[in-house]
């Protein structure tokens, strides 16, 4: 189980879209680990 975080210090951007292409946000070459969960 992942640890819960207490404080977030980065940027947060809400995306007002029904289908968000996550590959356009974070391309696969920048991912540390790829899983099919979630």
Steps between C-alpha positions, in 0.01 A plus 500: 500500500628847416585745775264794537655839443471783747601803292521556124742773389471469120255635248144374463304552180134398473411359159140567402461220247309173484783295346852611590787356295754428774766415239486863386557618859777256598649307206600138567874568478475713817313241709691309766265201512211395277214293642145432387335555840255782561 
